[in-house]
Amino acid sequence: MTSTTIPTADPAMPTLTTEQVAELPQVGVQTLVNWRSQGVGPAFARLDGKRVRYRHTDIDAYVAERIVAPKSA
């Protein structure tokens, strides 16, 4: 059985680009773009009407909200 490690928040880097976020939960850039247009996915900030940034804390919260506990046998 393999496991995937999801990086956690780095307080030294307060915001992330779409490309950087796509590497964290291992979803594609286009998926993040689609999620934003659909109003789903992690919270983000739109800077100057075009640039998008994500906070590490929002990415961590998004992942934490989706933790699924295994069912007991």
Backbone as JSON Lines, residues from 0, in Angstrom:
{"i":0,"aa":"M","n":[0.84,-1.17,0.0],"ca":[0.0,0.0,0.0],"c":[0.89,1.24,0.0]}
{"i":1,"aa":"T","n":[0.64,2.16,-0.91],"ca":[1.42,3.38,-0.98],"c":[0.64,4.52,-0.36]}
{"i":2,"aa":"S","n":[1.37,5.52,0.11],"ca":[0.71,6.69,0.68],"c":[1.25,7.93,0.03]}
{"i":3,"aa":"T","n":[0.45,8.95,0.0],"ca":[0.84,10.23,-0.57],"c":[0.94,11.23,0.56]}
{"i":4,"aa":"T","n":[2.04,11.94,0.61],"ca":[2.22,12.96,1.62],"c":[1.82,14.3,1.03]}
{"i":5,"aa":"I","n":[0.91,14.98,1.7],"ca":[0.48,16.3,1.25],"c":[1.22,17.34,2.07]}
{"i":6,"aa":"P","n":[2.0,18.21,1.44],"ca":[2.72,19.22,2.2],"c":[1.75,20.1,2.99]}
{"i":7,"aa":"T","n":[2.21,20.55,4.15],"ca":[1.38,21.42,4.97],"c":[1.86,22.85,4.85]}
{"i":8,"aa":"A","n":[1.17,23.74,5.51],"ca":[1.43,25.17,5.42],"c":[2.87,25.52,5.77]}
{"i":9,"aa":"D","n":[3.41,26.42,5.0],"ca":[4.73,26.98,5.26],"c":[4.53,28.45,5.57]}
{"i":10,"aa":"P","n":[4.63,28.84,6.86],"ca":[4.36,30.23,7.22],"c":[5.3,31.22,6.54]}
{"i":11,"aa":"A","n":[6.44,30.76,6.07],"ca":[7.37,31.66,5.4],"c":[6.87,32.04,4.01]}
{"i":12,"aa":"M","n":[5.92,31.27,3.46],"ca":[5.37,31.57,2.14],"c":[3.87,31.79,2.32]}
{"i":13,"aa":"P","n":[3.45,33.05,2.48],"ca":[2.05,33.32,2.8],"c":[1.05,33.03,1.7]}
{"i":14,"aa":"T","n":[1.43,33.16,0.44],"ca":[0.48,32.88,-0.64],"c":[1.15,32.04,-1.72]}
{"i":15,"aa":"L","n":[0.29,31.37,-2.51],"ca":[0.75,30.48,-3.58],"c":[0.06,30.82,-4.88]}
{"i":16,"aa":"T","n":[0.74,30.56,-5.99],"ca":[0.12,30.72,-7.31],"c":[-0.73,29.49,-7.6]}
{"i":17,"aa":"T","n":[-1.54,29.56,-8.63],"ca":[-2.35,28.41,-9.06],"c":[-1.44,27.22,-9.37]}
{"i":18,"aa":"E","n":[-0.33,27.47,-10.04],"ca":[0.58,26.39,-10.41],"c":[1.17,25.72,-9.16]}
{"i":19,"aa":"Q","n":[1.51,26.53,-8.16],"ca":[2.05,25.96,-6.93],"c":[0.99,25.13,-6.19]}
{"i":20,"aa":"V","n":[-0.23,25.61,-6.17],"ca":[-1.3,24.87,-5.5],"c":[-1.58,23.57,-6.22]}
{"i":21,"aa":"A","n":[-1.5,23.58,-7.54],"ca":[-1.76,22.37,-8.32],"c":[-0.79,21.26,-7.94]}
{"i":22,"aa":"E","n":[0.41,21.62,-7.47],"ca":[1.39,20.62,-7.06],"c":[1.08,20.06,-5.68]}
{"i":23,"aa":"L","n":[0.44,20.83,-4.81],"ca":[0.21,20.39,-3.43],"c":[-0.78,19.24,-3.34]}
{"i":24,"aa":"P","n":[-2.06,19.44,-3.69],"ca":[-2.99,18.32,-3.58],"c":[-2.95,17.42,-4.81]}
{"i":25,"aa":"Q","n":[-2.01,17.69,-5.69],"ca":[-1.82,16.91,-6.91],"c":[-3.06,16.93,-7.8]}
{"i":26,"aa":"V","n":[-3.58,18.13,-8.01],"ca":[-4.64,18.34,-9.0],"c":[-4.06,19.26,-10.05]}
{"i":27,"aa":"G","n":[-4.63,19.24,-11.22],"ca":[-4.12,20.05,-12.3],"c":[-4.51,21.51,-12.2]}
{"i":28,"aa":"V","n":[-3.74,22.33,-12.88],"ca":[-4.04,23.77,-12.94],"c":[-5.44,23.99,-13.49]}
{"i":29,"aa":"Q","n":[-5.79,23.28,-14.56],"ca":[-7.11,23.46,-15.16],"c":[-8.23,23.07,-14.19]}
{"i":30,"aa":"T","n":[-7.98,22.07,-13.36],"ca":[-8.96,21.7,-12.34],"c":[-9.21,22.86,-11.4]}
{"i":31,"aa":"L","n":[-8.13,23.52,-10.95],"ca":[-8.28,24.68,-10.06],"c":[-9.02,25.82,-10.76]}
{"i":32,"aa":"V","n":[-8.71,26.03,-12.03],"ca":[-9.41,27.06,-12.8],"c":[-10.9,26.73,-12.88]}
{"i":33,"aa":"N","n":[-11.21,25.47,-13.17],"ca":[-12.62,25.04,-13.25],"c":[-13.31,25.2,-11.9]}
{"i":34,"aa":"W","n":[-12.65,24.77,-10.84],"ca":[-13.24,24.9,-9.51],"c":[-13.56,26.36,-9.2]}
{"i":35,"aa":"R","n":[-12.64,27.27,-9.51],"ca":[-12.89,28.69,-9.25],"c":[-14.11,29.18,-10.01]}
{"i":36,"aa":"S","n":[-14.22,28.79,-11.27],"ca":[-15.36,29.26,-12.07],"c":[-16.68,28.66,-11.6]}
{"i":37,"aa":"Q","n":[-16.62,27.49,-10.95],"ca":[-17.81,26.82,-10.44],"c":[-18.12,27.21,-8.99]}
{"i":38,"aa":"G","n":[-17.22,27.98,-8.38],"ca":[-17.43,28.4,-7.0],"c":[-17.15,27.3,-5.99]}
{"i":39,"aa":"V","n":[-16.3,26.36,-6.35],"ca":[-15.92,25.28,-5.43],"c":[-14.4,25.28,-5.27]}
{"i":40,"aa":"G","n":[-13.9,24.37,-4.45],"ca":[-12.46,24.28,-4.25],"c":[-12.0,25.17,-3.12]}
{"i":41,"aa":"P","n":[-10.68,25.26,-2.94],"ca":[-10.15,26.04,-1.83],"c":[-10.38,27.55,-2.03]}
{"i":42,"aa":"A","n":[-10.46,28.25,-0.91],"ca":[-10.61,29.71,-0.96],"c":[-9.38,30.31,-1.65]}
{"i":43,"aa":"F","n":[-9.59,31.44,-2.32],"ca":[-8.48,32.1,-3.02],"c":[-8.7,33.6,-3.01]}
{"i":44,"aa":"A","n":[-7.65,34.32,-3.35],"ca":[-7.74,35.78,-3.46],"c":[-7.47,36.16,-4.91]}
{"i":45,"aa":"R","n":[-8.26,37.07,-5.43],"ca":[-8.03,37.57,-6.79],"c":[-7.39,38.95,-6.64]}
{"i":46,"aa":"L","n":[-6.15,39.05,-7.05],"ca":[-5.41,40.3,-6.95],"c":[-5.52,41.08,-8.25]}
{"i":47,"aa":"D","n":[-5.72,42.34,-8.16],"ca":[-5.83,43.25,-9.31],"c":[-6.72,42.73,-10.43]}
{"i":48,"aa":"G","n":[-7.73,41.93,-10.06],"ca":[-8.7,41.45,-11.04],"c":[-8.23,40.29,-11.9]}
{"i":49,"aa":"K","n":[-6.95,39.96,-11.84],"ca":[-6.45,38.9,-12.7],"c":[-5.64,37.84,-11.96]}
{"i":50,"aa":"R","n":[-4.62,38.26,-11.23],"ca":[-3.77,37.3,-10.54],"c":[-4.53,36.62,-9.4]}
{"i":51,"aa":"V","n":[-4.31,35.32,-9.25],"ca":[-4.97,34.54,-8.22],"c":[-3.9,34.0,-7.28]}
{"i":52,"aa":"R","n":[-4.19,34.07,-5.98],"ca":[-3.28,33.52,-4.98],"c":[-4.09,32.74,-3.95]}
{"i":53,"aa":"Y","n":[-3.44,31.74,-3.37],"ca":[-4.04,30.89,-2.34],"c":[-3.17,30.99,-1.09]}
{"i":54,"aa":"R","n":[-3.81,30.97,0.08],"ca":[-3.06,30.91,1.34],"c":[-2.88,29.45,1.71]}
{"i":55,"aa":"H","n":[-1.71,29.14,2.27],"ca":[-1.45,27.77,2.72],"c":[-2.53,27.31,3.69]}
{"i":56,"aa":"T","n":[-2.96,28.19,4.57],"ca":[-3.96,27.81,5.57],"c":[-5.27,27.4,4.91]}
{"i":57,"aa":"D","n":[-5.64,28.06,3.81],"ca":[-6.88,27.7,3.11],"c":[-6.75,26.36,2.4]}
{"i":58,"aa":"I","n":[-5.56,26.06,1.89],"ca":[-5.34,24.76,1.24],"c":[-5.41,23.66,2.3]}
{"i":59,"aa":"D","n":[-4.74,23.88,3.44],"ca":[-4.78,22.9,4.53],"c":[-6.22,22.66,4.99]}
{"i":60,"aa":"A","n":[-6.99,23.74,5.14],"ca":[-8.38,23.62,5.59],"c":[-9.2,22.85,4.57]}
{"i":61,"aa":"Y","n":[-9.0,23.13,3.3],"ca":[-9.75,22.44,2.24],"c":[-9.48,20.94,2.28]}
{"i":62,"aa":"V","n":[-8.21,20.58,2.44],"ca":[-7.85,19.15,2.52],"c":[-8.42,18.54,3.79]}
{"i":63,"aa":"A","n":[-8.28,19.23,4.91],"ca":[-8.76,18.7,6.2],"c":[-10.26,18.45,6.19]}
{"i":64,"aa":"E","n":[-11.02,19.29,5.48],"ca":[-12.46,19.11,5.4],"c":[-12.85,17.87,4.61]}
{"i":65,"aa":"R","n":[-11.9,17.33,3.87],"ca":[-12.2,16.2,3.01],"c":[-11.54,14.9,3.46]}
{"i":66,"aa":"I","n":[-11.04,14.88,4.67],"ca":[-10.44,13.66,5.21],"c":[-11.53,12.62,5.38]}
{"i":67,"aa":"V","n":[-11.29,11.44,4.89],"ca":[-12.26,10.34,5.01],"c":[-11.62,9.27,5.88]}
{"i":68,"aa":"A","n":[-12.29,8.97,6.97],"ca":[-11.79,7.92,7.87],"c":[-12.14,6.56,7.26]}
{"i":69,"aa":"P","n":[-11.2,5.63,7.32],"ca":[-11.51,4.29,6.78],"c":[-12.59,3.62,7.61]}
{"i":70,"aa":"K","n":[-13.4,2.83,6.95],"ca":[-14.46,2.09,7.64],"c":[-13.83,0.88,8.33]}
{"i":71,"aa":"S","n":[-14.28,0.61,9.52],"ca":[-13.75,-0.56,10.22],"c":[-14.35,-1.84,9.64]}
{"i":72,"aa":"A","n":[-13.56,-2.87,9.68],"ca":[-13.98,-4.14,9.07],"c":[-15.05,-4.84,9.83]}
